Amino acid sequence: MKKSLIFSLLILCGVAVHAQKRSDQQPVTYEELYDEPYAINALFVQFQPIYGELWKANVNAGFGLEATYFLKDQMSFRAHARKTYTRKFDLTRDIAHNNSDVDNQIDILNYFEFGATYHIKDFEESSKTKMYLYKKSYKGDKWAARVPINAEIPCKVRKIYGARLGGMFFDTAIDVGRALEAQDETIAIYTDQGLPATVVDNGEEREINIFTSMDVKGLYVGGSMSWIRNVAVDFDNKYQEGVDDLILTAFFDVLIAPAITVDDVLYQGTAYSSEDLKTSMIGFRAGLDGKFNRTLSWGYGGEVGIRPGLKGQGFYALVKISFPVYSTNLDYSVEAFGK
């Protein structure tokens, strides 16, 4: 009985799939509206209402602003800044505010970056893209309940092999206890200078909690590859227009920070040097950025790597969402002809 029931269900599923194929998966024709991967906007300004970063030194979340400028097919420039929403989203600073036994003023996390990409090779080649077929009648539950079908459309793709160079600056709160543990060190680097190893808290003796701040100034050098499509077609069969105008960039950078400053620990009017904390001036990152060639749209980005700073505290993973992304070609002139 069970085998018969299973067999019947399989037949019904096969009939349903075949019926959907017959009704939905008929060949479509289309008219190309444009296919111009070099005709993209020159300036993109994107507000990032949310980013999240799992950084071993300081887990944080906040907002940012980013701008990208394409200088024809020669170079592109990028500037980026971000900071946390409030102290609660700057985890190490918040812990320091509630638990620190020293007198240091703890820095708010800020991050700034500016750089350029030189187009070593900027070329165009034939490609294909998949576009989903959508009708207005699919709105709401009908679209959610169906398996989307797509059509493969021949198009051009612009590829850019780039060389990247830029500068960066960031500052952050530091949990010295966690940093010492990651470096297999002890609080002796401070107690040997005279800092007490313990404090009395509510009549009980416990180990002192030490927090300070760090700022890092450096540069990055690396490479990137970008894929740019800018194609639109008009489908028949009452399907809506299909568009693929994604600008996608993958990159890899080596991070070099020759200027790393860890603030001395201040306790009851005395400064205790942090120079014995181990730092690392070399790091790396790999990431992906995407946005669309539209006047108003959205974008995304992410990266993972090892950041220069305190040794053993560099690993991080970052995700950014951009909305809105405003873009323009910065060309407001028109041709004029004499009568």
N, C-alpha and C positions, 0 to 999 in steps of 0.2 A: 504493500500500500504506500509506504513512504517513498519507495523508488518511483512509483507511478506519479506521485505528487511532485517530486523533484523534477522529473522529466517534463511534466506539464508546465511547471514554472519556467523551465529553461526554454521551452517552445514559445511561451508567451513573451519572454524577454527578447527572444530572437525576432519575433514578429514586430514587437514595439521598436526595436532598433532598426529593423529593415524599413518600417513605416516612416520613422524619422528621417532615415537616409533618403528615402524617395521624395519626401516633401521638402526637406531642407537642403540637401546636399546636391542640388542641381548646379551645373556649371553657370557661372555668372560672367557677364561682360562688363567692361569698365572703360571710362575715358580718363586719360591722364590730365590732371589740371596743372600740375607743375612737378618738376623733379630737379631741384636746384640745391645741392648740398653746400654750395659756396654762397648762396644768397641767405645767410643767416644774419640776425641782428648783431650789432657790434658791442652793445653794452647790456649786461645783465646785473640787476641789483636785486638781491634776495634777502628777505627778512626770515630769520630762523626762529620761530616761536618756541621751539623745543629742541634741545640736544641732551643727550645722556652719555656720561662717560664713566666707565669702570676703570679707574686708575688706581694702581696699588697704593700710591702715595696719598690720594685724596679722591674718593668717589664724589662726583658732582653732577649737577644738571642745571640748565639755565637757557638763555636765549643768545642769539648772535645776529650779526649782519655780515653779508658777503657781497663783493662786487667783482665781476669779471669783464675784461675789455679785450676784444679781438682786434688786433691791428692787421687788417686784411688777412693775407695768408702767410704773414711773416712771424708774428709773435702774438702772445696773449699775456695779459697781466691779471693778477688776482690779489685782492686784499680781503682779510677776514679778521673779525674781532668777536669775542664772546665773553660772557661772564655769568655768574650764577644768579638765580632769582633772588634768593634771600640766604641768610646764614644757614637755615635748615637744609638747603640744597648744596651747601659747601661743607661736606660731612666732617672733615678733619677740623675745620675752623669751629664748627658747632661743638664738637667734642672738646676742643680746647677751651671754648668759652665756659663750658660747664665743669671742666675737670682740671684745668691747668693750675699748678702750684707755683709757677714762675710769673715774672712780671712783664713778659714780652707782649708787645702789641702785635696781634696776629693779622697777617695780610689777607685781604679779600682775593679770591682767585680771579685772575684776569688772564686772557690769552689774546695775543696780537700776532698777525702774520702778514707779510707782503712778499710777493715774488713774481717772477716772469717765466714764461715758457717760450723758448726759441724753437720754431718749427724747422727741424732738421730736414724733414721730408713731408710735404703736404701734397697729397695726390688724390685722384678720383679713380674708382674702378666700378665695374658692374657687380651688382649684388641682387639679393632678393629680400623681401620683408613680408611678414605675415600680418594681415589685417583682419580683425574680427568683423563679421557681418552682423549688422544691427539694424532693426526696424523700430520705428516708433511704437508699433504694437507690442513690442517686447517689454515695455516699461513695467516696473514693479515686480510682482510675483512671477510673471511669465518669464522674465529674463533670469531671475534667480533659480527658477525650476528647470531650466533647460541647459544642455551642454553647448557652450558657444562653438560655432563653426568659424573657420577662418579661410581666407584665400591667400595664396602666395603670389605676391606682386613683384615683377622685375623692377629694379630701381638702381640708382647710383648711390654709392657710399663714399664719403670723403674720409680719408684716414690721415692722421697726423702723428708722426713720430717726433716727440719733443724732448728737449733738454731743459731741465728745471733748475732754477736757482732763486733763493730768497732768504729773507731773514725772519726770525721769530723771537718773541719775548713772552715770558709768562712768570707769574709769581703765585705762590700757594702757601697754605699752612702745612706744617710738618709735625707729625707725631714722632718725637725723638726716640721714645721707647720702642716703637715698632721698627723704626729705621735701624736702631742698634741691634735688635733681634735678627733682622734680615741680613745684617753684616757680620753676624756671629761676634758682636762686640758687647761690652757691658757698660753700665753707667760709670764705670771707673774713669772713662775719658774726661768726665766732669768732676767726679768726686776727688780725683787726684789733684785737681786744682783748688779744692776746698768746698765745692758744692755739697751740701748734706745729702746723704743717700736716702734719708727717710724724713717724713714730716709727721706731726701729730694731728690726727683728724678725729674730732669728737672723742678725745681721750684715748684713742688707739693709734699706735704707730703703724705707718704703712710706707711703701716705697713712693718716692716723689714722682709726680707726673710732670713731664717736661714737654712743652710744645714751643716751637719757634717758627720762623718763616724762611722761605727760600725764593730767590728770583734767578731766572736763567735767561741768558742772552746768547743767541747763536744763529746758525744758518742751516739751510738744507740744500742739498744738491742731489739731483736724481734724473729720472726719465719718466716719460708718460706715453701713452697711446690713446688717441681719441678716435671715436667713430661718430660721424655726423650724417644723418639722413634728413632730408627735407622734401618729402614727397606727399602728394595728395592725389586721390583718384575719386571719380564719381561713378559709383556702381549702378547697374540697372536693377531690375526686380524690386524696386522700391527700397533698397537698402540705403542707409545714410552714407555720406561721404567717408572715405577712409583716409587717415592721416598718420604718417610716421615722421615726426620731427625731433626725435630724441638726439641729444648731444651727450654722449657717454665717454667718460675719461677714466682710465685706470692708470695708477701711478705708483712708483716706488722711489723713496728718498732715503738718503743717508743724512742723519741729523748730527750736527757738530756744534757743541756749545762750549767755547773756550772761557766764557764768563759765567761761573756758577757761584752764587753767594748764599751761604747759610748763616743767618743771623746768630750772633752770640747769645747765650742764655743769660737773662738778667734775673737776679734773685737778691732781694733786699739791698738794692743799690750796688751790687757787684756784678761784673760781667765775666762770664765763663766761656772761654773760646770753644767754638764748634769746628775748628780747623781739622781735628782728628776724625771727623765724620767722613767716610769715604764717598767720593763723588765719581761719576762717570760722564765724560764729555761726549761720548759717541752713542748714537742710537740709530734707529731705522723705523720706517713705517711703510705700509702698503695700503692703498685705499682705492675707492671708487666714488665718482661723482656723476650725477645725472641731472639733466634739466631739459626743458623743451623750448623750441624756437617759436615762442608765442609772446604776444604783448603782455599777457597776464596768465601765469600758470603756477606750477609748483615744482619742487626739486627735492633731491635726497642726496645723502652722502654718508660714507662710513670709512673708517680706517682702523688699523690695528698695528701695534708695534711696541718698541722699547724707547721711552723718552729719556733724554739726558737729564741728569740731576743726581739725587742720592742713589748710590749703588744699591741694587736689590729692590728699588721702589719704582722702576721705570715702566713696567708693563702696563699697557692701557688698550682699551677698545672703545671706540667712539661712534655714535650714530647721530646724524643731523637730519632734520626735516625742514624744508624751506617752503614757506607760503606766506604771502604771495611772492612770486618771482616776476619782477617787471623788467621788460627788455625793450630796446629801441635800436634802430640802425643809425641814429644820430645824423640822418641825412634829411634835412628839411628844405632842400632846394628843389626847384623844378626848372625844366628847360624853358627858355624864352626865345621867341622868334620875332624878328621885325616884320612889319606888314609891307 
